Amino acid sequence: MNPIEIPGYYYDAAKKRYFKIERDGTTPLTAEWAASNVKRRRKEEAEQADVRKRKDLRLQRRVKRAGLVERSLVGGALKRELGVRNAETAGEDGVKGWAAGLREKGEVMFSSVAGQNGDVGLMWVGGREGSDVGMVVGVMGKRMDETMAAYMVRDEDGKISNEQAALRYTRSRPFNLHPPFPSISSVARQPATNRLFFTPGTTYHRSLHIAFTNPAFDPDADVPAFTQLSHPVPDKHALSVHTLVPAPPNANLTAAIATSIGPALLHADGRFAFPKSRLPNNPKGRLPDIVAGDILSLALLPDSPSTIITGTRRCNIGLIDTRAGHSEWLTLHHPSPVGHLKPVAPFQILVAGSRSAMAVYDIRYVKDGVDWTRLARREPNRTRSVVEFVGYENEAHVSAIGLDVLVEGGGGGAGVVAAAQGDGRVGLWSLRDGMRLGSRAVEGIDVEGNERHARGWLSGRVVRCLQFARMEGERESSLYVGEGGVVRKYGFGGHEEEW
């Protein structure tokens, strides 16, 4: 209860009583009821009240931010829904402009055979620092048993010029490569060692096989030879290799391999290894099927190459730290078999497969450790995606369909996802919000072509190869598309008459 103010008296809160205010000469200097002390105290209280009042007025005019907005997942979703733009989202206009500015810039023809037998099923495009000559490798055939390569020479506008290649080099046409396998399942290059890896498309019993060559970016050089590596398989299993992913420069690995019995590692010294379980009741050391099993896709985190991300046929995504035991394994669930895995940020991965399911997940929001009761029931942890891609349509194809993402270093196109559709077309999406990007050139790609209208139904042909690449001397990355038996380049910009 506040004390009543009585004129001529001072209330002492500590002693809980009133004192008569007296002149300074009749009271001690430190007395609270002295006239000068009472006057000074009332002035200080009035100033403090004025400060509090001004502060309250400022707070009334200021918008108080909700703590929910600052959370990464929920807050980011709310900002996108409300259309809040900041420094991060300001680059969306640049991505849209880059996609709209793509133009066709030449092609390399591998096959003129019509139909799926002549389609490029696997592709690698790249160059070497200090050389203006690029290389395209394509794998074709019904059984993926024909491997061809071609050199790319570009004109001043960045277009592929077969005429200039014929004038400069004796080997200007596509030529055959001869990997030591009857069929091929993947092609990938490690820039640090200049090794172009090939994995077999056939099943081997009791052994793992891969091969590599060192491509010479010189059209006048001899066709490079292949070196084959092999390793016995644990427990003498039959093994199929689905894909190989070269390790980043900061890793002590050369590559990681996705197989039908789990991940395999190729170390820099040429040794193969299969990650083991450290459970005391698992003497064979096999990884659980929910994180290993039949792996269709695989990736290494750029900032932590000891962490392997596996995508299985059973719609599971496993995160395996090769330096730790079972307590460091994480799992999450995707709506479809995981045909593609792409790291897009230090803690985020792009996942795609059939059932029109393509999304970005943040591994920081997956529960730590493994719930072994759930593992026994083959139930992974479930987590919500950070980004879902609107309008992506692919119901049937798992991994034999093109997809690539341009994360960084691509000029204005950084943050673009290129994905083939189940109807034979190709689309571009924004990695930031999952919205479809308009591109007249890319939207014109259709491997079904006139046959779509003649038959009235789809044959199942899709674009199986998509890759972003930037050659020596180019400022922007370009999109290379395997359209039938042709690898076609789509780059940004061109002559004014092309716009």
Salt bridges, closest charged atoms under 4 A:
GLU32 OE1 - ARG41 NH2 2.16
GLU44 OE2 - ARG40 NH1 3.44
ASP50 OD2 - ARG54 NH1 2.11
GLU92 OE2 - ARG432 NE 3.21
ASP93 OD2 - ARG85 NH2 3.48
GLU104 OE2 - ARG488 NE 3.22
GLU107 OE1 - ARG488 NH2 2.50
ASP119 OD1 - ARG461 NH2 2.79
ASP132 OD2 - ARG168 NH2 3.56
ASP157 OD2 - HIS495 NE2 2.73
ASP235 OD2 - HIS237 NE2 3.86
ASP269 OD2 - ARG271 NE 2.75
ASP289 OD2 - ARG314 NH1 3.87
ASP289 OD2 - ARG378 NH1 3.84
ASP294 OD1 - HIS242 NE2 2.76
ASP294 OD2 - ARG313 NE 2.73
ASP321 OD1 - ARG323 NE 3.03
ASP362 OD2 - ARG364 NH2 2.72
GLU379 OE1 - ARG377 NH2 3.32
ASP404 OD1 - LYS342 NZ 3.80
ASP423 OD2 - ARG425 NH1 3.17
ASP446 OD2 - ARG425 NH2 3.81
ASP446 OD1 - ARG452 NH2 2.65
GLU448 OE1 - ARG455 NH2 2.86
GLU451 OE1 - ARG455 NH1 2.96
GLU474 OE2 - ARG154 NH1 3.32
GLU474 OE2 - LYS489 NZ 2.69
GLU483 OE1 - ARG488 NH1 2.74
GLU498 OE2 - LYS159 NZ 2.94
